[in-house]
């Protein structure tokens, strides 16, 4: 069978930004289905770090420009022509979209519906297009894959008619994420924060990740505790996050903030494993992967209250009021001062135990294609 894949989003699928979830799932699917041929369609240069199994052919269909209609033309004209010429029998949309003009059966991967609140990771033009067309995509798709029970409930609340199409995939975290021995943790602290304890936030520099409240809460913590504690940011700059990056330049405690971009998965695992605690301020992601990673590294988590965080963390996480910077500062101070609280959180069993690879999720997609 010939399967066409809209792989354009893989160009932005980085470990610290998105967990490389789409890349991991589609790569595992290709490995599990060696008898099928996959053609990955990209809208620009393919990053050097992306490698795929032997049954994958990559094709670049360059965008004609950066305007909204250029993206529309790519998805509704360039892509369908190429898919038809390649003789595809199935289409997989890793970005939650599909060509409405195409008659090929389609499966879409939908991480969440955060774009409806202008809180998606997609560029603004893509979010607008998704908002405009999501109902049509859901109606036309033969199968819809989601990444958590929270994402499934959100989808069915928005589109109850899609119930018989939804496939919920099991989350996974690589065994690279593990508790660090004392020497390794000290080495990680030296590498990431000059040898001092640090709070870590992973995710792209983007408004949806609520970094400004974290900066304000960190300021309050520094004033209260007068500590050499640092704040480490692991994630890429985005156009939407330019104001956040600019604010960091004049931030009072900017010398206590470390910002690392373009991390590998091994580097991300070391950064999380060495952290005193992870702060998870994202509220609308359907898959709180950093939270799972921290749990696997035996690192405590402070999360802004959300359904996805509750699904993943249960009682093992300190939750904070999204509307209160003071509450976030209080929870950071409390965790920093109270080692017994930290130990109690780490001793509790989380409600979800992810697998150590995305093979189960890929197998579920393979069954859906049958």
Buried (B, 14 or more C-beta within 10 A) or exposed (E): EBBBBBBBBBBBBBBBBBBBBBBBBBBBBBBBBEEBBBBBBBBEEBEEEBEBBEBBEBBEBEBEEEEEEBBEBBBBEBBBBBBBEBEBEBBBBBBBBBBBEBEBBBBBBBBBBBBBEBBBBBBEBBBBBBBEBBEEBBEBBBBBBBBBBBBBBBBBEEBEEBEEBBBBBBBBBBEBBBEBEEEBBEBBBEBBBEBBBBBBBBBBBBBBBBBBBBBBBBBBBBEBEEBEBBBBBBBBBBEBBEEBBEBBEEBEBEEBBBBBBBBEBEBBBBBBBBBBBBBBBBBBBBBBBBBBBBBBBBBBBBBBBBBBBBBBBEEBBBBBEBEBBEBBBBBBBEBBEEEEBBEEBBEEEBEBEBEEBBBBBBBBBBEBBE
